[in-house]
C-alpha cells in the first residue's frame, strides 16, 4: 500500500509539471538557427525531451534529381538536408527527428506535377517544400488546396500569391518586387532610360519582363515600346541575332528576366558580339549553372538577388561557411531557400505545438516574427503569405555574385 501511495504521488507531481508548460509562440526572441536552437520552450506532450525511439516526422521535398535541372535540384536537396541535420542535432522538431522524402521533378512540368501529386497523396508528411519553378507550383495549386497540407514554394511568381491559397507560403521575394528593383537600379544608378527588355516566354518569366516595363512607366513615366521587348523560348539556342538587333536599336542597356540555360547562352552571345551595354537581370543569372556554362561571359551582370554566397549578414555568412565546408562548394539560391523553408516549417510546428495537426501547423506560419533567416529577416506578411521586406543587388565579378546594395520595399 505504501508503494502505491508513493507511485500516485509521483504521477500527480508529473501531471502538475506538465500543465505548467509555456504557451508562447516563436517570435523575434527565437535564437538564430546557427545554433540549431529555434525549438519551442513548450513542455507539451510532443515537446518532451527527444529519445532515440521518438517517432520521426517527415517533410516532402520536390527537386530535380535527373534531367537538365538536376544541378538546381542538387542545391535544393543539400540545403534542406543541411537544415534537417542541424535540427536533428539539436533535438528535432518538438522532440521528433526529421526525415526528408524527396520526389524527382526532372525537368518538365508533367514530371513536377507527378512528383508533387505523390507527396500530396501521402498521409505522413507535416509539410512540403515545393519546386523552385513558379509554373510548377501554379500547376498544382488546386491539389494543394484539396490536400490541406502546408506547402512552401520555392517559386517567386506573383500569380502564386494572387491565388490566395491558404496552404501556400512564399519565402522568396516576388517577381514584381524583383522587376521593380531592376527598373529602379537601372534608371537611378546606371542611368538607363531606353532599355531593351529580354525575357523568357514562360508565363512567370514573361510576367517579370513586362513588370519591368510597367515599373518604368509607373516610376519614371517612360513608355517602353513593343520594338524594345525581346521574348525568347526556354529552349532558345541562338541569341546572336537578338543581340545584333539590340545593338542597332539605340538601347542604352539590357534588362532581362529569364532562366539558367537561356541566361548562359545570352551571356555568351553578348560577349561574342562585343556588346558593352550595361545589363541588369533577375536573380537566376547569379546561378552557378550560368557562371559555369557562360564562364567569364557572365561577368558584368548586375542582378537582383534573394541570395548570394557573399552576403554580409551573420546568418548568411555562417550558412555559407558551414555549407561549403560540408559539401565542398558555395551555396546557391535553391540551397538557401530550401534551408530557410525547413526552418520555417519547424517554427510553424512549434507555434502550433504539434507535428500532427496540419491545420494548426499551417496557422503557425502566421505567428512567425523576426526569424533570422539566411535569405533575410523574416516576419509573416498577410498581404502575400511572404516573409521578406528587402531585396539585394549584386554584381558578377570573376564569376562571383558580390553584394553591392540593398533595396527595402516594405516595412519589416
Secondary structure as GFF3:
##gff-version 3
##sequence-region A 1 412
A	DSSP	alpha_helix	2	19	.	.	.	ID=ss1
A	DSSP	three_ten_helix	33	35	.	.	.	ID=ss2
A	DSSP	three_ten_helix	45	47	.	.	.	ID=ss3
A	DSSP	beta_strand	57	63	.	.	.	ID=ss4
A	DSSP	alpha_helix	70	89	.	.	.	ID=ss5
A	DSSP	beta_strand	98	104	.	.	.	ID=ss6
A	DSSP	alpha_helix	109	120	.	.	.	ID=ss7
A	DSSP	beta_strand	125	129	.	.	.	ID=ss8
A	DSSP	alpha_helix	134	138	.	.	.	ID=ss9
A	DSSP	alpha_helix	141	147	.	.	.	ID=ss10
A	DSSP	beta_strand	151	153	.	.	.	ID=ss11
A	DSSP	alpha_helix	158	162	.	.	.	ID=ss12
A	DSSP	beta_strand	168	170	.	.	.	ID=ss13
A	DSSP	alpha_helix	175	188	.	.	.	ID=ss14
A	DSSP	beta_strand	195	200	.	.	.	ID=ss15
A	DSSP	alpha_helix	203	220	.	.	.	ID=ss16
A	DSSP	three_ten_helix	226	228	.	.	.	ID=ss17
A	DSSP	beta_strand	229	232	.	.	.	ID=ss18
A	DSSP	alpha_helix	240	247	.	.	.	ID=ss19
A	DSSP	beta_strand	253	257	.	.	.	ID=ss20
A	DSSP	alpha_helix	260	272	.	.	.	ID=ss21
A	DSSP	beta_strand	279	281	.	.	.	ID=ss22
A	DSSP	three_ten_helix	283	286	.	.	.	ID=ss23
A	DSSP	alpha_helix	288	294	.	.	.	ID=ss24
A	DSSP	three_ten_helix	295	298	.	.	.	ID=ss25
A	DSSP	beta_strand	302	305	.	.	.	ID=ss26
A	DSSP	alpha_helix	314	327	.	.	.	ID=ss27
A	DSSP	alpha_helix	333	352	.	.	.	ID=ss28
A	DSSP	alpha_helix	358	364	.	.	.	ID=ss29
A	DSSP	three_ten_helix	365	367	.	.	.	ID=ss30
A	DSSP	beta_strand	371	372	.	.	.	ID=ss31
A	DSSP	beta_strand	377	378	.	.	.	ID=ss32
A	DSSP	beta_strand	390	397	.	.	.	ID=ss33
A	DSSP	beta_strand	400	408	.	.	.	ID=ss34
###
